[in-house]
Amino acid sequence: MTDSQTDIWSQWLLERRFGGDPERMKRMFDFLYPIRDKVLSHIHLSEGETLLDVGCGDGLIAFGALEKFEGCRVIFSDISDDLLNHVQALAQEMKVTDRCRFMHASAEDLSSLPNGSADALTTRSVLIYVSAKQQAFNEFHRVLKEGGELSIFEPINRFSFPEPPNQFDGFDVTPVADLAQKVQAIYLRIQPPDSDPMTDFDERDLLSQAQKAGFKEVHLELQAEITPLERASNSLADWSAFLHTAGNPKIPTLAEAMEQALTPAEAERFSAYLRPLVEAAKGVRRSARAYFWATK
C-alpha cells in the first residue's frame, strides 16, 4: 500500500484507481461523466448563488457546476490538502478562481461554514467513507439555506459484498478458492463488511438519515445491475491494470494483497488461473448505485 505519510486520497484518485493504464482511465471518466451530469441535474443555481461540493476530490462535480451554471460560485471542500491544491491549480489554469473557494473539511464537520451559507450541496462517493453518516446529513441540512437543494451519488456496496467464497471480483475461482480466500482475507481485515462505512448502509439508510436531519422532500433512484463483463480491447494491459488497481483508497492493489497473503508458488498458481478469466472477461459484475436528492 502507499506510505503512511502519503495522502491516500490523492494517490488513489489521481493514480491507483487506474492501475497505470491510460485506457482504463479513459473508461473510468466515460463512466463518471454521466454520473456528474445526473448529480447536477437535481440542483439549480442562479448567478451569484453558491454550491458546496463536499469531498470534491479531483473536482469532477465542482468544475462541472462552474461550466453548467453561469455566474455561480463553488466551495471546493475536501479532507485532502493535496487534492485541494490540485483543484486550485486546475482552477487557476481555467481562470475561474474568482468563482471558487477551497476549504479543508470533513463531511461530518462543516463548522467553518455558518448556517444557511449554501444554495446547493453535492457529494459523489463520499458517504461511503464516512462512519458518522447521520452527522454528515445534519451538517448538510444546517449549511443549506431554506429551499436549498441536496444532490448525492453513492455506490451501494452492500449489494455485492461480501462475495461467496468461490467468487473473486466477479470471477468464478472455485479451483483456487483456497487461495482466493487468503487474498480476500487481507481486504476483509481492512474493511469488515458489517462495520466499515463502505458497506454498513444501503439506500434505505440514506432516506431515513435525510429525514432525521430535517429534509422534508426527499427522492431516491436506485440502479442495480448484474451484467457480464465486456471483453477488454487490450487484454495484456487489462491484466496489468487489474493487478495494480486499488478498488478504493484504503486497500492494497491485488498485486500487493497477493504478496502479503500468498507464497510465490501460490501467487503463481492463483495468477495462472485468474489471468485468463480476466483477459477473456469471463466474469460477472454486480453493482448498485443510488442517486439521492432533497430540498430543505
Buried (B, 14 or more C-beta within 10 A) or exposed (E): BBEEEEBBBBBBBBBBBBBBBEBBBEBBEEEBEEBBEBBBEBBEBEEEBBBBBBBBBBBBBBBBBBEBBEEBBBBBBBBBEBBBEBBBEBBEEBEBBEBBBBBEBBBBEBEEBEEEBBBBBBBBBBBBBBEBBBBBBBBBBBBBBEEBBBBBBBBBBBBBBBBEEBBBBBBBBEEBBEBBBBBBEBBBEBBEBEEBBBBBBBBEBBBEBBEEBBBEEBEBEBEEEEEEBEEBEEBEBBBBBBBBBBBBBBBBBBBBBBBBBBEEEBBEBBBEBBBEBBBEBBBBBBBBBBBBBBBB
